[in-house]
Amino acid sequence: MRFEDVADLLPGLVDGTVRVDEATQAFIESDLRCQAELARYRKLLRTLEQLRTRYLEPSPGLLAATLTALAEEGERRVVHSIITGKRLAYAGAAIGGARIMALAMESAPAQRRGRAMASYSTALPLSNGVGALINGIVVDLAGFRWMYTIAGILCAAGFVVIWRQWAKLK
């Protein structure tokens, strides 16, 4: 038997979660490397226990200074996110998405409302998946500037299709 064969068992022996047979126990007791590792694990467990039970007294004013710094950083982030428009954009997307769905339901005839809802509900995930694939291919083949050109052309084509189909939806 070698040290490498029992090395993974040693931490479990120290904390009592592993049991070994008599031959393995005899080897561990006779091998100096195993004994050194067991002593190291015991020392580590004692140190961790002391750290767990030791109560550290913070210096005066440390808690107040920490809370003040956290509050200032939080305020700075809130102001920055409002200035950059991220929260406004998220709110606009949430409100706009729900309003567009309601508009699609409102403008569709009663017998076609389920179809309109299904079309709207699948359009965004489908466009995200297919658009990412097409954009990746375009960027690889033609460069990133063409990605925006093609996206603009596809958006214009989408508006034309919607404009032509609008009368059929009513």
PyMOL commands that place a pseudoatom at each C-alpha (Angstrom):
pseudoatom trace, name=CA, resn=MET, resi=1, chain=A, elem=C, hetatm=0, pos=[0.000, 0.000, 0.000]
pseudoatom trace, name=CA, resn=ARG, resi=2, chain=A, elem=C, hetatm=0, pos=[1.210, 3.570, -0.741]
pseudoatom trace, name=CA, resn=PHE, resi=3, chain=A, elem=C, hetatm=0, pos=[0.495, 7.023, 0.644]
pseudoatom trace, name=CA, resn=GLU, resi=4, chain=A, elem=C, hetatm=0, pos=[-1.247, 8.054, -2.585]
pseudoatom trace, name=CA, resn=ASP, resi=5, chain=A, elem=C, hetatm=0, pos=[-3.757, 5.217, -2.087]
pseudoatom trace, name=CA, resn=VAL, resi=6, chain=A, elem=C, hetatm=0, pos=[-4.953, 6.581, 1.272]
pseudoatom trace, name=CA, resn=ALA, resi=7, chain=A, elem=C, hetatm=0, pos=[-4.261, 10.327, 0.926]
pseudoatom trace, name=CA, resn=ASP, resi=8, chain=A, elem=C, hetatm=0, pos=[-7.877, 11.144, 0.070]
pseudoatom trace, name=CA, resn=LEU, resi=9, chain=A, elem=C, hetatm=0, pos=[-9.101, 9.283, 3.169]
pseudoatom trace, name=CA, resn=LEU, resi=10, chain=A, elem=C, hetatm=0, pos=[-7.005, 11.224, 5.692]
pseudoatom trace, name=CA, resn=PRO, resi=11, chain=A, elem=C, hetatm=0, pos=[-9.194, 14.351, 6.077]
pseudoatom trace, name=CA, resn=GLY, resi=12, chain=A, elem=C, hetatm=0, pos=[-12.209, 12.116, 6.650]
pseudoatom trace, name=CA, resn=LEU, resi=13, chain=A, elem=C, hetatm=0, pos=[-10.337, 10.156, 9.301]
pseudoatom trace, name=CA, resn=VAL, resi=14, chain=A, elem=C, hetatm=0, pos=[-9.522, 13.334, 11.203]
pseudoatom trace, name=CA, resn=ASP, resi=15, chain=A, elem=C, hetatm=0, pos=[-13.093, 14.627, 11.282]
pseudoatom trace, name=CA, resn=GLY, resi=16, chain=A, elem=C, hetatm=0, pos=[-14.601, 11.141, 11.780]
pseudoatom trace, name=CA, resn=THR, resi=17, chain=A, elem=C, hetatm=0, pos=[-16.581, 10.872, 8.534]
pseudoatom trace, name=CA, resn=VAL, resi=18, chain=A, elem=C, hetatm=0, pos=[-14.516, 7.981, 7.103]
pseudoatom trace, name=CA, resn=ARG, resi=19, chain=A, elem=C, hetatm=0, pos=[-13.913, 4.484, 8.491]
pseudoatom trace, name=CA, resn=VAL, resi=20, chain=A, elem=C, hetatm=0, pos=[-11.148, 2.238, 7.165]
pseudoatom trace, name=CA, resn=ASP, resi=21, chain=A, elem=C, hetatm=0, pos=[-10.366, -1.434, 7.506]
pseudoatom trace, name=CA, resn=GLU, resi=22, chain=A, elem=C, hetatm=0, pos=[-7.681, -2.754, 9.874]
pseudoatom trace, name=CA, resn=ALA, resi=23, chain=A, elem=C, hetatm=0, pos=[-4.977, -3.164, 7.202]
pseudoatom trace, name=CA, resn=THR, resi=24, chain=A, elem=C, hetatm=0, pos=[-5.398, 0.427, 6.012]
pseudoatom trace, name=CA, resn=GLN, resi=25, chain=A, elem=C, hetatm=0, pos=[-5.460, 1.681, 9.615]
pseudoatom trace, name=CA, resn=ALA, resi=26, chain=A, elem=C, hetatm=0, pos=[-2.216, -0.208, 10.342]
pseudoatom trace, name=CA, resn=PHE, resi=27, chain=A, elem=C, hetatm=0, pos=[-0.549, 1.301, 7.267]
pseudoatom trace, name=CA, resn=ILE, resi=28, chain=A, elem=C, hetatm=0, pos=[-1.660, 4.835, 8.211]
pseudoatom trace, name=CA, resn=GLU, resi=29, chain=A, elem=C, hetatm=0, pos=[-0.323, 4.382, 11.763]
pseudoatom trace, name=CA, resn=SER, resi=30, chain=A, elem=C, hetatm=0, pos=[3.041, 3.117, 10.499]
pseudoatom trace, name=CA, resn=ASP, resi=31, chain=A, elem=C, hetatm=0, pos=[3.616, 5.561, 7.606]
pseudoatom trace, name=CA, resn=LEU, resi=32, chain=A, elem=C, hetatm=0, pos=[5.375, 8.785, 8.595]
pseudoatom trace, name=CA, resn=ARG, resi=33, chain=A, elem=C, hetatm=0, pos=[3.924, 10.754, 5.685]
pseudoatom trace, name=CA, resn=CYS, resi=34, chain=A, elem=C, hetatm=0, pos=[0.392, 9.766, 6.691]
pseudoatom trace, name=CA, resn=GLN, resi=35, chain=A, elem=C, hetatm=0, pos=[1.112, 10.762, 10.277]
pseudoatom trace, name=CA, resn=ALA, resi=36, chain=A, elem=C, hetatm=0, pos=[2.420, 14.161, 9.157]
pseudoatom trace, name=CA, resn=GLU, resi=37, chain=A, elem=C, hetatm=0, pos=[-0.682, 14.761, 7.032]
pseudoatom trace, name=CA, resn=LEU, resi=38, chain=A, elem=C, hetatm=0, pos=[-2.973, 13.714, 9.884]
pseudoatom trace, name=CA, resn=ALA, resi=39, chain=A, elem=C, hetatm=0, pos=[-1.184, 16.155, 12.220]
pseudoatom trace, name=CA, resn=ARG, resi=40, chain=A, elem=C, hetatm=0, pos=[-1.540, 18.922, 9.633]
pseudoatom trace, name=CA, resn=TYR, resi=41, chain=A, elem=C, hetatm=0, pos=[-5.274, 18.257, 9.211]
pseudoatom trace, name=CA, resn=ARG, resi=42, chain=A, elem=C, hetatm=0, pos=[-5.804, 18.227, 12.986]
pseudoatom trace, name=CA, resn=LYS, resi=43, chain=A, elem=C, hetatm=0, pos=[-3.979, 21.548, 13.311]
pseudoatom trace, name=CA, resn=LEU, resi=44, chain=A, elem=C, hetatm=0, pos=[-6.079, 23.009, 10.497]
pseudoatom trace, name=CA, resn=LEU, resi=45, chain=A, elem=C, hetatm=0, pos=[-9.316, 21.869, 12.168]
pseudoatom trace, name=CA, resn=ARG, resi=46, chain=A, elem=C, hetatm=0, pos=[-8.240, 23.361, 15.523]
pseudoatom trace, name=CA, resn=THR, resi=47, chain=A, elem=C, hetatm=0, pos=[-7.404, 26.687, 13.845]
pseudoatom trace, name=CA, resn=LEU, resi=48, chain=A, elem=C, hetatm=0, pos=[-10.728, 26.758, 12.013]
pseudoatom trace, name=CA, resn=GLU, resi=49, chain=A, elem=C, hetatm=0, pos=[-12.564, 25.992, 15.246]
pseudoatom trace, name=CA, resn=GLN, resi=50, chain=A, elem=C, hetatm=0, pos=[-10.743, 28.843, 16.993]
pseudoatom trace, name=CA, resn=LEU, resi=51, chain=A, elem=C, hetatm=0, pos=[-11.614, 31.223, 14.176]
pseudoatom trace, name=CA, resn=ARG, resi=52, chain=A, elem=C, hetatm=0, pos=[-15.238, 30.128, 14.302]
pseudoatom trace, name=CA, resn=THR, resi=53, chain=A, elem=C, hetatm=0, pos=[-15.592, 30.698, 18.025]
pseudoatom trace, name=CA, resn=ARG, resi=54, chain=A, elem=C, hetatm=0, pos=[-13.387, 33.780, 18.368]
pseudoatom trace, name=CA, resn=TYR, resi=55, chain=A, elem=C, hetatm=0, pos=[-15.214, 37.070, 18.627]
pseudoatom trace, name=CA, resn=LEU, resi=56, chain=A, elem=C, hetatm=0, pos=[-13.422, 39.989, 17.059]
pseudoatom trace, name=CA, resn=GLU, resi=57, chain=A, elem=C, hetatm=0, pos=[-14.275, 43.437, 18.326]
pseudoatom trace, name=CA, resn=PRO, resi=58, chain=A, elem=C, hetatm=0, pos=[-14.346, 45.959, 15.476]
pseudoatom trace, name=CA, resn=SER, resi=59, chain=A, elem=C, hetatm=0, pos=[-12.556, 49.235, 15.948]
pseudoatom trace, name=CA, resn=PRO, resi=60, chain=A, elem=C, hetatm=0, pos=[-14.746, 52.192, 16.919]
pseudoatom trace, name=CA, resn=GLY, resi=61, chain=A, elem=C, hetatm=0, pos=[-16.398, 53.803, 13.917]
pseudoatom trace, name=CA, resn=LEU, resi=62, chain=A, elem=C, hetatm=0, pos=[-15.613, 50.941, 11.516]
pseudoatom trace, name=CA, resn=LEU, resi=63, chain=A, elem=C, hetatm=0, pos=[-19.233, 49.885, 11.144]
pseudoatom trace, name=CA, resn=ALA, resi=64, chain=A, elem=C, hetatm=0, pos=[-20.446, 53.447, 10.590]
pseudoatom trace, name=CA, resn=ALA, resi=65, chain=A, elem=C, hetatm=0, pos=[-17.692, 54.140, 8.044]
pseudoatom trace, name=CA, resn=THR, resi=66, chain=A, elem=C, hetatm=0, pos=[-18.459, 50.924, 6.183]
pseudoatom trace, name=CA, resn=LEU, resi=67, chain=A, elem=C, hetatm=0, pos=[-22.193, 51.639, 6.039]
pseudoatom trace, name=CA, resn=THR, resi=68, chain=A, elem=C, hetatm=0, pos=[-21.551, 55.216, 4.880]
pseudoatom trace, name=CA, resn=ALA, resi=69, chain=A, elem=C, hetatm=0, pos=[-19.215, 54.039, 2.123]
pseudoatom trace, name=CA, resn=LEU, resi=70, chain=A, elem=C, hetatm=0, pos=[-21.754, 51.439, 0.976]
pseudoatom trace, name=CA, resn=ALA, resi=71, chain=A, elem=C, hetatm=0, pos=[-24.553, 54.014, 0.941]
pseudoatom trace, name=CA, resn=GLU, resi=72, chain=A, elem=C, hetatm=0, pos=[-22.468, 56.481, -1.085]
pseudoatom trace, name=CA, resn=GLU, resi=73, chain=A, elem=C, hetatm=0, pos=[-21.529, 53.788, -3.581]
pseudoatom trace, name=CA, resn=GLY, resi=74, chain=A, elem=C, hetatm=0, pos=[-25.152, 52.692, -3.863]
pseudoatom trace, name=CA, resn=GLU, resi=75, chain=A, elem=C, hetatm=0, pos=[-26.317, 56.264, -4.491]
pseudoatom trace, name=CA, resn=ARG, resi=76, chain=A, elem=C, hetatm=0, pos=[-23.590, 56.752, -7.074]
pseudoatom trace, name=CA, resn=ARG, resi=77, chain=A, elem=C, hetatm=0, pos=[-24.661, 53.618, -8.927]
pseudoatom trace, name=CA, resn=VAL, resi=78, chain=A, elem=C, hetatm=0, pos=[-28.336, 54.565, -8.862]
pseudoatom trace, name=CA, resn=VAL, resi=79, chain=A, elem=C, hetatm=0, pos=[-27.597, 58.020, -10.258]
pseudoatom trace, name=CA, resn=HIS, resi=80, chain=A, elem=C, hetatm=0, pos=[-25.271, 56.564, -12.869]
pseudoatom trace, name=CA, resn=SER, resi=81, chain=A, elem=C, hetatm=0, pos=[-27.811, 53.980, -14.007]
pseudoatom trace, name=CA, resn=ILE, resi=82, chain=A, elem=C, hetatm=0, pos=[-30.532, 56.642, -14.262]
pseudoatom trace, name=CA, resn=ILE, resi=83, chain=A, elem=C, hetatm=0, pos=[-28.221, 58.953, -16.185]
pseudoatom trace, name=CA, resn=THR, resi=84, chain=A, elem=C, hetatm=0, pos=[-27.185, 56.246, -18.599]
pseudoatom trace, name=CA, resn=GLY, resi=85, chain=A, elem=C, hetatm=0, pos=[-30.827, 55.381, -19.138]
pseudoatom trace, name=CA, resn=LYS, resi=86, chain=A, elem=C, hetatm=0, pos=[-30.587, 51.691, -18.392]
pseudoatom trace, name=CA, resn=ARG, resi=87, chain=A, elem=C, hetatm=0, pos=[-33.458, 51.636, -15.923]
pseudoatom trace, name=CA, resn=LEU, resi=88, chain=A, elem=C, hetatm=0, pos=[-35.537, 53.871, -18.118]
pseudoatom trace, name=CA, resn=ALA, resi=89, chain=A, elem=C, hetatm=0, pos=[-34.875, 51.574, -21.058]
pseudoatom trace, name=CA, resn=TYR, resi=90, chain=A, elem=C, hetatm=0, pos=[-35.868, 48.500, -19.027]
pseudoatom trace, name=CA, resn=ALA, resi=91, chain=A, elem=C, hetatm=0, pos=[-39.072, 50.161, -17.875]
pseudoatom trace, name=CA, resn=GLY, resi=92, chain=A, elem=C, hetatm=0, pos=[-39.819, 51.320, -21.418]
pseudoatom trace, name=CA, resn=ALA, resi=93, chain=A, elem=C, hetatm=0, pos=[-39.271, 47.837, -22.793]
pseudoatom trace, name=CA, resn=ALA, resi=94, chain=A, elem=C, hetatm=0, pos=[-41.504, 46.284, -20.152]
pseudoatom trace, name=CA, resn=ILE, resi=95, chain=A, elem=C, hetatm=0, pos=[-44.299, 48.788, -20.641]
pseudoatom trace, name=CA, resn=GLY, resi=96, chain=A, elem=C, hetatm=0, pos=[-43.869, 48.939, -24.410]
pseudoatom trace, name=CA, resn=GLY, resi=97, chain=A, elem=C, hetatm=0, pos=[-43.846, 45.174, -24.827]
pseudoatom trace, name=CA, resn=ALA, resi=98, chain=A, elem=C, hetatm=0, pos=[-47.073, 44.764, -22.898]
pseudoatom trace, name=CA, resn=ARG, resi=99, chain=A, elem=C, hetatm=0, pos=[-48.713, 47.677, -24.720]
pseudoatom trace, name=CA, resn=ILE, resi=100, chain=A, elem=C, hetatm=0, pos=[-47.741, 46.337, -28.144]
pseudoatom trace, name=CA, resn=MET, resi=101, chain=A, elem=C, hetatm=0, pos=[-49.200, 42.932, -27.221]
pseudoatom trace, name=CA, resn=ALA, resi=102, chain=A, elem=C, hetatm=0, pos=[-52.430, 44.638, -26.135]
pseudoatom trace, name=CA, resn=LEU, resi=103, chain=A, elem=C, hetatm=0, pos=[-52.473, 46.683, -29.348]
pseudoatom trace, name=CA, resn=ALA, resi=104, chain=A, elem=C, hetatm=0, pos=[-52.051, 43.538, -31.420]
pseudoatom trace, name=CA, resn=MET, resi=105, chain=A, elem=C, hetatm=0, pos=[-54.930, 41.880, -29.569]
pseudoatom trace, name=CA, resn=GLU, resi=106, chain=A, elem=C, hetatm=0, pos=[-57.092, 44.976, -29.881]
pseudoatom trace, name=CA, resn=SER, resi=107, chain=A, elem=C, hetatm=0, pos=[-56.562, 45.411, -33.599]
pseudoatom trace, name=CA, resn=ALA, resi=108, chain=A, elem=C, hetatm=0, pos=[-56.987, 41.753, -34.545]
pseudoatom trace, name=CA, resn=PRO, resi=109, chain=A, elem=C, hetatm=0, pos=[-60.461, 40.327, -35.198]
pseudoatom trace, name=CA, resn=ALA, resi=110, chain=A, elem=C, hetatm=0, pos=[-61.843, 38.079, -32.447]
pseudoatom trace, name=CA, resn=GLN, resi=111, chain=A, elem=C, hetatm=0, pos=[-61.319, 34.881, -34.458]
pseudoatom trace, name=CA, resn=ARG, resi=112, chain=A, elem=C, hetatm=0, pos=[-57.645, 35.785, -35.167]
pseudoatom trace, name=CA, resn=ARG, resi=113, chain=A, elem=C, hetatm=0, pos=[-56.572, 37.023, -31.737]
pseudoatom trace, name=CA, resn=GLY, resi=114, chain=A, elem=C, hetatm=0, pos=[-54.953, 33.738, -30.763]
pseudoatom trace, name=CA, resn=ARG, resi=115, chain=A, elem=C, hetatm=0, pos=[-52.928, 33.734, -33.972]
pseudoatom trace, name=CA, resn=ALA, resi=116, chain=A, elem=C, hetatm=0, pos=[-51.881, 37.367, -33.441]
pseudoatom trace, name=CA, resn=MET, resi=117, chain=A, elem=C, hetatm=0, pos=[-50.826, 36.621, -29.872]
pseudoatom trace, name=CA, resn=ALA, resi=118, chain=A, elem=C, hetatm=0, pos=[-48.845, 33.562, -30.954]
pseudoatom trace, name=CA, resn=SER, resi=119, chain=A, elem=C, hetatm=0, pos=[-47.143, 35.519, -33.738]
pseudoatom trace, name=CA, resn=TYR, resi=120, chain=A, elem=C, hetatm=0, pos=[-46.149, 38.321, -31.393]
pseudoatom trace, name=CA, resn=SER, resi=121, chain=A, elem=C, hetatm=0, pos=[-45.022, 35.931, -28.649]
pseudoatom trace, name=CA, resn=THR, resi=122, chain=A, elem=C, hetatm=0, pos=[-42.742, 33.957, -30.974]
pseudoatom trace, name=CA, resn=ALA, resi=123, chain=A, elem=C, hetatm=0, pos=[-41.383, 36.905, -32.949]
pseudoatom trace, name=CA, resn=LEU, resi=124, chain=A, elem=C, hetatm=0, pos=[-38.970, 38.229, -30.320]
pseudoatom trace, name=CA, resn=PRO, resi=125, chain=A, elem=C, hetatm=0, pos=[-37.331, 34.934, -29.282]
pseudoatom trace, name=CA, resn=LEU, resi=126, chain=A, elem=C, hetatm=0, pos=[-37.154, 33.798, -32.893]
pseudoatom trace, name=CA, resn=SER, resi=127, chain=A, elem=C, hetatm=0, pos=[-35.620, 37.075, -34.019]
pseudoatom trace, name=CA, resn=ASN, resi=128, chain=A, elem=C, hetatm=0, pos=[-33.065, 36.943, -31.186]
pseudoatom trace, name=CA, resn=GLY, resi=129, chain=A, elem=C, hetatm=0, pos=[-31.949, 33.463, -32.171]
pseudoatom trace, name=CA, resn=VAL, resi=130, chain=A, elem=C, hetatm=0, pos=[-31.986, 33.852, -35.939]
pseudoatom trace, name=CA, resn=GLY, resi=131, chain=A, elem=C, hetatm=0, pos=[-30.680, 37.433, -35.782]
pseudoatom trace, name=CA, resn=ALA, resi=132, chain=A, elem=C, hetatm=0, pos=[-27.689, 36.423, -33.676]
pseudoatom trace, name=CA, resn=LEU, resi=133, chain=A, elem=C, hetatm=0, pos=[-26.845, 33.645, -36.102]
pseudoatom trace, name=CA, resn=ILE, resi=134, chain=A, elem=C, hetatm=0, pos=[-27.153, 35.881, -39.173]
pseudoatom trace, name=CA, resn=ASN, resi=135, chain=A, elem=C, hetatm=0, pos=[-25.222, 38.714, -37.490]
pseudoatom trace, name=CA, resn=GLY, resi=136, chain=A, elem=C, hetatm=0, pos=[-22.415, 36.340, -36.575]
pseudoatom trace, name=CA, resn=ILE, resi=137, chain=A, elem=C, hetatm=0, pos=[-22.120, 35.114, -40.149]
pseudoatom trace, name=CA, resn=VAL, resi=138, chain=A, elem=C, hetatm=0, pos=[-22.211, 38.672, -41.540]
pseudoatom trace, name=CA, resn=VAL, resi=139, chain=A, elem=C, hetatm=0, pos=[-19.546, 39.879, -39.092]
pseudoatom trace, name=CA, resn=ASP, resi=140, chain=A, elem=C, hetatm=0, pos=[-17.295, 36.943, -39.974]
pseudoatom trace, name=CA, resn=LEU, resi=141, chain=A, elem=C, hetatm=0, pos=[-17.695, 37.423, -43.708]
pseudoatom trace, name=CA, resn=ALA, resi=142, chain=A, elem=C, hetatm=0, pos=[-18.040, 41.187, -44.196]
pseudoatom trace, name=CA, resn=GLY, resi=143, chain=A, elem=C, hetatm=0, pos=[-17.129, 42.980, -40.952]
pseudoatom trace, name=CA, resn=PHE, resi=144, chain=A, elem=C, hetatm=0, pos=[-19.129, 44.529, -38.156]
pseudoatom trace, name=CA, resn=ARG, resi=145, chain=A, elem=C, hetatm=0, pos=[-20.187, 47.666, -40.076]
pseudoatom trace, name=CA, resn=TRP, resi=146, chain=A, elem=C, hetatm=0, pos=[-22.186, 45.575, -42.542]
pseudoatom trace, name=CA, resn=MET, resi=147, chain=A, elem=C, hetatm=0, pos=[-24.085, 44.060, -39.639]
pseudoatom trace, name=CA, resn=TYR, resi=148, chain=A, elem=C, hetatm=0, pos=[-25.705, 47.444, -38.961]
pseudoatom trace, name=CA, resn=THR, resi=149, chain=A, elem=C, hetatm=0, pos=[-26.414, 48.077, -42.636]
pseudoatom trace, name=CA, resn=ILE, resi=150, chain=A, elem=C, hetatm=0, pos=[-28.134, 44.731, -43.083]
pseudoatom trace, name=CA, resn=ALA, resi=151, chain=A, elem=C, hetatm=0, pos=[-30.045, 45.155, -39.812]
pseudoatom trace, name=CA, resn=GLY, resi=152, chain=A, elem=C, hetatm=0, pos=[-31.324, 48.534, -41.020]
pseudoatom trace, name=CA, resn=ILE, resi=153, chain=A, elem=C, hetatm=0, pos=[-32.413, 47.056, -44.348]
pseudoatom trace, name=CA, resn=LEU, resi=154, chain=A, elem=C, hetatm=0, pos=[-34.212, 44.182, -42.607]
pseudoatom trace, name=CA, resn=CYS, resi=155, chain=A, elem=C, hetatm=0, pos=[-35.968, 46.600, -40.213]
pseudoatom trace, name=CA, resn=ALA, resi=156, chain=A, elem=C, hetatm=0, pos=[-37.131, 48.710, -43.145]
pseudoatom trace, name=CA, resn=ALA, resi=157, chain=A, elem=C, hetatm=0, pos=[-38.378, 45.591, -44.935]
pseudoatom trace, name=CA, resn=GLY, resi=158, chain=A, elem=C, hetatm=0, pos=[-40.215, 44.544, -41.750]
pseudoatom trace, name=CA, resn=PHE, resi=159, chain=A, elem=C, hetatm=0, pos=[-41.936, 47.923, -41.547]
pseudoatom trace, name=CA, resn=VAL, resi=160, chain=A, elem=C, hetatm=0, pos=[-43.005, 47.627, -45.179]
pseudoatom trace, name=CA, resn=VAL, resi=161, chain=A, elem=C, hetatm=0, pos=[-44.474, 44.166, -44.564]
pseudoatom trace, name=CA, resn=ILE, resi=162, chain=A, elem=C, hetatm=0, pos=[-46.309, 45.355, -41.456]
pseudoatom trace, name=CA, resn=TRP, resi=163, chain=A, elem=C, hetatm=0, pos=[-47.600, 48.434, -43.276]
pseudoatom trace, name=CA, resn=ARG, resi=164, chain=A, elem=C, hetatm=0, pos=[-48.994, 46.287, -46.088]
pseudoatom trace, name=CA, resn=GLN, resi=165, chain=A, elem=C, hetatm=0, pos=[-50.505, 43.699, -43.737]
pseudoatom trace, name=CA, resn=TRP, resi=166, chain=A, elem=C, hetatm=0, pos=[-52.034, 46.278, -41.369]
pseudoatom trace, name=CA, resn=ALA, resi=167, chain=A, elem=C, hetatm=0, pos=[-55.254, 46.479, -43.349]
pseudoatom trace, name=CA, resn=LYS, resi=168, chain=A, elem=C, hetatm=0, pos=[-55.689, 42.672, -43.180]
pseudoatom trace, name=CA, resn=LEU, resi=169, chain=A, elem=C, hetatm=0, pos=[-55.340, 42.707, -39.409]
pseudoatom trace, name=CA, resn=LYS, resi=170, chain=A, elem=C, hetatm=0, pos=[-58.302, 45.069, -38.956]
for i in range(1, 170): cmd.bond("trace and resi %d" % i, "trace and resi %d" % (i + 1))
show_as sticks, trace
zoom trace
